[in-house]
Amino acid sequence: MAFVKAVRKQARLRLALTGPSGSGKTYGALMIAKGIGGRIAVIDTEKGSASLYSHLTEFDVLELEPLIIDSTTPEWSGVGGCLELVDEIARARYKGNSWSAWNDVTPRHRAFLDAILRSPLHVIATMRSKTETAQTEENGRKRVVKLGMKSEQRDGIEYEFTTVLDIVHDGHYAIASKDRTGLFTDQDPHQISEKTGAMLLEWLESGETVTEPVQGMTASELADWQSSIEAAATIDDLKNIYGNAVILARNRNDKMSYDALTATKNARKKTLEGVAA
C-alpha cells in the first residue's frame, strides 16, 4: 500500500442545525435544502410539525434528496430512544447495570449514524438543545430570551458532521461551532436562507470527482451484530436489532453480510419461538 496525494473530493452534505425548541431549526433546514435544489424529504419525528412549513417549499415524507432528519433528538432521548432502552435492558437483563446494557444499545446508535454517513443523499439533521433562559436589556427595556445549550444527543455526535450551525437568536441567525468547509469561519452570525444551501452546494461540488468502491461490513462489525442478534431476549428485540443490522449491510451493498445476519436471525427466531411454546 502506497501513499497518494490528498485531494478534497466532491461530497454530500452532512449538516447539523442545533438550537432550543422554537428557534427555527426546521425552517432553516428547509431553506438550506431548497437552496441545494432537487427533491426534498423530511423524516419528521416531531409529530407532524414539519408539515406546518409546507408553504415554504415542496417536500416529501421519505427518501430522495436532500434528506432532512427533524429531529435526531428522539433517537437518543425520546420514547424508545437509546437512553430509555438502556434503562429497560439494564432492568430486564443486567440487574440494573446500565454499563452492560450499553453493549446492546450502542450498535443500534452506531447503525443510525452509519446510515447518515453512508447515505448517497445530502443530509441535514436538526437537534434540540437543552434550553436556558436569560434576561437581557435592549434599548433600556429588559426581556427574557432563550439560549441554546448542549445538544440532546450523545456526546461527540458533532464529529460526525461536516458543519454544525448553532442557531443563536431571532431572525434565523446561526454561528458555526464546527465547520470543515471554511465558509463560516469569521464567527459572525450567519442568516440562514436559500443562499446558505446554494453556497454549501457550490463548495461540495468544487472538489475533485473520485470514484471509490463501496466497502462492506468488517468481520468485527458482522460478529458484533451477530452477537447482538443471538442475545435478543424477545421477538420484538430480535426484529429491532436485525432491522438495524441489515440497514447497515444494505447501505454498504454487502450481500454476504446480509445473508449471514439473516441466517443468524432465523436461528435465533426458532430458539425464541421454541422457548415461547
One Martini backbone bead per residue (centre of mass of N, CA, C, O) as a GRO file, in nm:
protein
  277
    1MET     BB    1   0.095   0.037   0.024
    2ALA     BB    2   0.042   0.371  -0.088
    3PHE     BB    3   0.084   0.689  -0.107
    4VAL     BB    4  -0.134   0.968  -0.171
    5LYS     BB    5  -0.262   1.240  -0.283
    6ALA     BB    6  -0.436   1.485  -0.136
    7VAL     BB    7  -0.793   1.539  -0.185
    8ARG     BB    8  -1.075   1.713  -0.249
    9LYS     BB    9  -1.387   1.586  -0.259
   10GLN     BB   10  -1.671   1.515  -0.349
   11ALA     BB   11  -1.983   1.573  -0.167
   12ARG     BB   12  -2.199   1.527   0.094
   13LEU     BB   13  -2.411   1.653   0.307
   14ARG     BB   14  -2.328   1.722   0.670
   15LEU     BB   15  -2.577   1.872   0.864
   16ALA     BB   16  -2.615   2.065   1.166
   17LEU     BB   17  -2.895   2.182   1.366
   18THR     BB   18  -2.904   2.389   1.650
   19GLY     BB   19  -3.157   2.427   1.914
   20PRO     BB   20  -3.413   2.538   2.054
   21SER     BB   21  -3.724   2.550   2.086
   22GLY     BB   22  -3.826   2.774   1.829
   23SER     BB   23  -3.552   2.867   1.656
   24GLY     BB   24  -3.558   2.736   1.340
   25LYS     BB   25  -3.466   2.452   1.228
   26THR     BB   26  -3.671   2.368   1.013
   27TYR     BB   27  -3.659   2.619   0.842
   28GLY     BB   28  -3.353   2.608   0.785
   29ALA     BB   29  -3.348   2.329   0.649
   30LEU     BB   30  -3.542   2.403   0.413
   31MET     BB   31  -3.379   2.638   0.295
   32ILE     BB   32  -3.123   2.478   0.232
   33ALA     BB   33  -3.255   2.261   0.056
   34LYS     BB   34  -3.366   2.458  -0.154
   35GLY     BB   35  -3.080   2.568  -0.237
   36ILE     BB   36  -2.973   2.294  -0.344
   37GLY     BB   37  -3.193   2.119  -0.452
   38GLY     BB   38  -3.430   1.925  -0.535
   39ARG     BB   39  -3.561   1.684  -0.368
   40ILE     BB   40  -3.751   1.660  -0.060
   41ALA     BB   41  -3.700   1.505   0.266
   42VAL     BB   42  -3.883   1.419   0.573
   43ILE     BB   43  -3.800   1.320   0.899
   44ASP     BB   44  -4.066   1.322   1.128
   45THR     BB   45  -4.039   1.341   1.500
   46GLU     BB   46  -4.263   1.603   1.559
   47LYS     BB   47  -4.569   1.546   1.500
   48GLY     BB   48  -4.593   1.717   1.211
   49SER     BB   49  -4.441   2.001   1.214
   50ALA     BB   50  -4.324   2.026   0.922
   51SER     BB   51  -4.604   2.080   0.771
   52LEU     BB   52  -4.618   2.388   0.854
   53TYR     BB   53  -4.390   2.440   0.602
   54SER     BB   54  -4.529   2.387   0.312
   55HIS     BB   55  -4.511   2.692   0.197
   56LEU     BB   56  -4.198   2.707   0.132
   57THR     BB   57  -4.187   2.399   0.020
   58GLU     BB   58  -4.141   2.109  -0.135
   59PHE     BB   59  -4.216   1.787   0.032
   60ASP     BB   60  -4.143   1.477   0.153
   61VAL     BB   61  -4.140   1.199   0.376
   62LEU     BB   62  -3.935   1.020   0.190
   63GLU     BB   63  -3.678   0.979   0.037
   64LEU     BB   64  -3.423   1.137  -0.133
   65GLU     BB   65  -3.345   1.490  -0.226
   66PRO     BB   66  -3.281   1.613   0.031
   67LEU     BB   67  -3.230   1.515   0.376
   68ILE     BB   68  -3.444   1.545   0.666
   69ILE     BB   69  -3.381   1.531   1.021
   70ASP     BB   70  -3.680   1.593   1.231
   71SER     BB   71  -3.526   1.483   1.480
   72THR     BB   72  -3.253   1.325   1.658
   73THR     BB   73  -3.333   1.323   1.961
   74PRO     BB   74  -3.532   1.074   1.996
   75GLU     BB   75  -3.310   0.855   1.947
   76TRP     BB   76  -3.192   0.928   2.238
   77SER     BB   77  -3.443   1.079   2.444
   78GLY     BB   78  -3.688   0.934   2.362
   79VAL     BB   79  -3.921   0.729   2.280
   80GLY     BB   80  -3.721   0.449   2.234
   81GLY     BB   81  -3.456   0.540   2.302
   82CYS     BB   82  -3.148   0.488   2.421
   83LEU     BB   83  -3.196   0.567   2.721
   84GLU     BB   84  -3.447   0.390   2.759
   85LEU     BB   85  -3.324   0.117   2.674
   86VAL     BB   86  -3.109   0.097   2.888
   87ASP     BB   87  -3.301   0.080   3.128
   88GLU     BB   88  -3.460  -0.170   3.036
   89ILE     BB   89  -3.220  -0.368   2.996
   90ALA     BB   90  -3.097  -0.345   3.277
   91ARG     BB   91  -3.347  -0.462   3.427
   92ALA     BB   92  -3.390  -0.732   3.251
   93ARG     BB   93  -3.058  -0.840   3.235
   94TYR     BB   94  -2.849  -0.653   3.456
   95LYS     BB   95  -2.948  -0.553   3.738
   96GLY     BB   96  -2.911  -0.230   3.654
   97ASN     BB   97  -2.668  -0.241   3.447
   98SER     BB   98  -2.588   0.003   3.220
   99TRP     BB   99  -2.312  -0.074   3.102
  100SER     BB  100  -2.412  -0.342   2.974
  101ALA     BB  101  -2.646  -0.222   2.802
  102TRP     BB  102  -2.468  -0.064   2.594
  103ASN     BB  103  -2.387  -0.317   2.424
  104ASP     BB  104  -2.681  -0.319   2.290
  105VAL     BB  105  -2.722  -0.006   2.197
  106THR     BB  106  -2.477   0.100   2.035
  107PRO     BB  107  -2.526  -0.041   1.758
  108ARG     BB  108  -2.782   0.121   1.695
  109HIS     BB  109  -2.652   0.403   1.695
  110ARG     BB  110  -2.436   0.340   1.482
  111ALA     BB  111  -2.636   0.277   1.253
  112PHE     BB  112  -2.758   0.557   1.240
  113LEU     BB  113  -2.494   0.705   1.162
  114ASP     BB  114  -2.417   0.531   0.915
  115ALA     BB  115  -2.667   0.605   0.747
  116ILE     BB  116  -2.580   0.899   0.718
  117LEU     BB  117  -2.281   0.873   0.611
  118ARG     BB  118  -2.375   0.659   0.359
  119SER     BB  119  -2.547   0.839   0.220
  120PRO     BB  120  -2.636   0.965  -0.112
  121LEU     BB  121  -2.733   1.207   0.044
  122HIS     BB  122  -2.830   1.490   0.161
  123VAL     BB  123  -2.782   1.588   0.512
  124ILE     BB  124  -3.018   1.721   0.754
  125ALA     BB  125  -2.982   1.781   1.105
  126THR     BB  126  -3.166   1.806   1.395
  127MET     BB  127  -3.117   1.961   1.733
  128ARG     BB  128  -3.184   1.977   2.046
  129SER     BB  129  -3.160   2.206   2.308
  130LYS     BB  130  -3.096   2.292   2.608
  131THR     BB  131  -3.283   2.516   2.792
  132GLU     BB  132  -3.208   2.865   2.852
  133THR     BB  133  -3.257   3.155   3.039
  134ALA     BB  134  -3.231   3.518   2.981
  135GLN     BB  135  -3.157   3.848   3.075
  136THR     BB  136  -3.210   4.135   2.878
  137GLU     BB  137  -3.102   4.451   2.719
  138GLU     BB  138  -3.308   4.680   2.518
  139ASN     BB  139  -3.345   5.000   2.508
  140GLY     BB  140  -3.398   4.981   2.832
  141ARG     BB  141  -3.521   4.686   2.800
  142LYS     BB  142  -3.643   4.401   2.936
  143ARG     BB  143  -3.571   4.051   2.842
  144VAL     BB  144  -3.651   3.720   2.756
  145VAL     BB  145  -3.428   3.460   2.651
  146LYS     BB  146  -3.312   3.208   2.454
  147LEU     BB  147  -3.073   2.942   2.508
  148GLY     BB  148  -2.840   2.745   2.375
  149MET     BB  149  -2.728   2.432   2.445
  150LYS     BB  150  -2.684   2.124   2.477
  151SER     BB  151  -2.722   1.865   2.293
  152GLU     BB  152  -2.967   1.601   2.253
  153GLN     BB  153  -2.700   1.396   2.250
  154ARG     BB  154  -2.436   1.234   2.197
  155ASP     BB  155  -2.131   1.258   2.268
  156GLY     BB  156  -1.967   1.363   1.964
  157ILE     BB  157  -2.166   1.399   1.715
  158GLU     BB  158  -2.027   1.645   1.569
  159TYR     BB  159  -1.799   1.466   1.423
  160GLU     BB  160  -2.006   1.355   1.190
  161PHE     BB  161  -1.995   1.649   1.080
  162THR     BB  162  -1.909   1.905   0.876
  163THR     BB  163  -2.146   2.092   0.999
  164VAL     BB  164  -2.229   2.323   1.275
  165LEU     BB  165  -2.529   2.502   1.349
  166ASP     BB  166  -2.602   2.760   1.581
  167ILE     BB  167  -2.884   2.887   1.695
  168VAL     BB  168  -2.892   3.215   1.860
  169HIS     BB  169  -3.132   3.394   1.723
  170ASP     BB  170  -3.329   3.586   1.593
  171GLY     BB  171  -3.367   3.554   1.233
  172HIS     BB  172  -3.193   3.297   1.154
  173TYR     BB  173  -2.929   3.280   1.321
  174ALA     BB  174  -2.580   3.158   1.298
  175ILE     BB  175  -2.317   2.957   1.449
  176ALA     BB  176  -2.021   2.791   1.413
  177SER     BB  177  -1.890   2.507   1.595
  178LYS     BB  178  -1.848   2.364   1.309
  179ASP     BB  179  -1.604   2.380   1.015
  180ARG     BB  180  -1.485   2.232   0.706
  181THR     BB  181  -1.541   2.456   0.476
  182GLY     BB  182  -1.482   2.778   0.555
  183LEU     BB  183  -1.764   2.958   0.544
  184PHE     BB  184  -1.784   3.014   0.893
  185THR     BB  185  -1.509   3.150   1.035
  186ASP     BB  186  -1.585   3.454   1.141
  187GLN     BB  187  -1.832   3.434   1.367
  188ASP     BB  188  -2.055   3.554   1.229
  189PRO     BB  189  -2.366   3.583   1.193
  190HIS     BB  190  -2.577   3.365   1.004
  191GLN     BB  191  -2.821   3.383   0.765
  192ILE     BB  192  -3.062   3.169   0.696
  193SER     BB  193  -3.095   3.039   0.356
  194GLU     BB  194  -3.086   2.957   0.035
  195LYS     BB  195  -2.791   3.059   0.005
  196THR     BB  196  -2.669   2.848   0.191
  197GLY     BB  197  -2.720   2.603   0.008
  198ALA     BB  198  -2.570   2.709  -0.244
  199MET     BB  199  -2.295   2.744  -0.104
  200LEU     BB  200  -2.259   2.447  -0.020
  201LEU     BB  201  -2.284   2.317  -0.299
  202GLU     BB  202  -2.042   2.453  -0.429
  203TRP     BB  203  -1.837   2.325  -0.238
  204LEU     BB  204  -1.904   2.022  -0.280
  205GLU     BB  205  -1.858   2.046  -0.612
  206SER     BB  206  -1.538   2.149  -0.607
  207GLY     BB  207  -1.439   1.885  -0.601
  208GLU     BB  208  -1.310   1.596  -0.682
  209THR     BB  209  -1.361   1.327  -0.889
  210VAL     BB  210  -1.420   1.018  -0.705
  211THR     BB  211  -1.409   0.671  -0.730
  212GLU     BB  212  -1.543   0.454  -0.483
  213PRO     BB  213  -1.559   0.179  -0.318
  214VAL     BB  214  -1.775  -0.018  -0.154
  215GLN     BB  215  -1.776  -0.106   0.177
  216GLY     BB  216  -1.807  -0.348   0.380
  217MET     BB  217  -1.831  -0.525   0.638
  218THR     BB  218  -1.670  -0.612   0.896
  219ALA     BB  219  -1.594  -0.877   1.087
  220SER     BB  220  -1.647  -0.731   1.355
  221GLU     BB  221  -1.925  -0.614   1.293
  222LEU     BB  222  -2.067  -0.878   1.230
  223ALA     BB  223  -2.013  -1.014   1.505
  224ASP     BB  224  -2.161  -0.805   1.680
  225TRP     BB  225  -2.440  -0.839   1.549
  226GLN     BB  226  -2.469  -1.143   1.598
  227SER     BB  227  -2.452  -1.123   1.906
  228SER     BB  228  -2.703  -0.944   1.940
  229ILE     BB  229  -2.902  -1.141   1.810
  230GLU     BB  230  -2.839  -1.387   2.006
  231ALA     BB  231  -2.932  -1.195   2.268
  232ALA     BB  232  -3.215  -1.190   2.215
  233ALA     BB  233  -3.513  -1.206   2.423
  234THR     BB  234  -3.707  -1.117   2.187
  235ILE     BB  235  -3.878  -1.067   1.904
  236ASP     BB  236  -3.866  -0.760   1.910
  237ASP     BB  237  -3.563  -0.737   1.953
  238LEU     BB  238  -3.486  -0.890   1.699
  239LYS     BB  239  -3.611  -0.695   1.492
  240ASN     BB  240  -3.448  -0.443   1.570
  241ILE     BB  241  -3.159  -0.549   1.537
  242TYR     BB  242  -3.183  -0.661   1.251
  243GLY     BB  243  -3.278  -0.402   1.113
  244ASN     BB  244  -3.016  -0.237   1.172
  245ALA     BB  245  -2.814  -0.431   1.039
  246VAL     BB  246  -2.932  -0.433   0.742
  247ILE     BB  247  -2.899  -0.138   0.684
  248LEU     BB  248  -2.591  -0.147   0.677
  249ALA     BB  249  -2.558  -0.367   0.458
  250ARG     BB  250  -2.714  -0.212   0.235
  251ASN     BB  251  -2.544   0.051   0.232
  252ARG     BB  252  -2.284  -0.153   0.148
  253ASN     BB  253  -2.357  -0.382  -0.048
  254ASP     BB  254  -2.372  -0.652   0.162
  255LYS     BB  255  -2.475  -0.966   0.101
  256MET     BB  256  -2.313  -1.152   0.285
  257SER     BB  257  -2.396  -1.018   0.553
  258TYR     BB  258  -2.696  -1.037   0.514
  259ASP     BB  259  -2.710  -1.346   0.508
  260ALA     BB  260  -2.580  -1.391   0.787
  261LEU     BB  261  -2.788  -1.231   0.953
  262THR     BB  262  -3.037  -1.394   0.864
  263ALA     BB  263  -2.943  -1.666   0.976
  264THR     BB  264  -2.920  -1.574   1.271
  265LYS     BB  265  -3.212  -1.481   1.302
  266ASN     BB  266  -3.355  -1.753   1.237
  267ALA     BB  267  -3.227  -1.911   1.469
  268ARG     BB  268  -3.329  -1.730   1.703
  269LYS     BB  269  -3.630  -1.750   1.640
  270LYS     BB  270  -3.660  -2.052   1.693
  271THR     BB  271  -3.574  -2.041   1.986
  272LEU     BB  272  -3.791  -1.842   2.089
  273GLU     BB  273  -4.036  -2.005   1.993
  274GLY     BB  274  -3.968  -2.255   2.167
  275VAL     BB  275  -3.986  -2.115   2.443
  276ALA     BB  276  -4.279  -2.010   2.412
  277ALA     BB  277  -4.400  -2.306   2.372
   0.00000   0.00000   0.00000
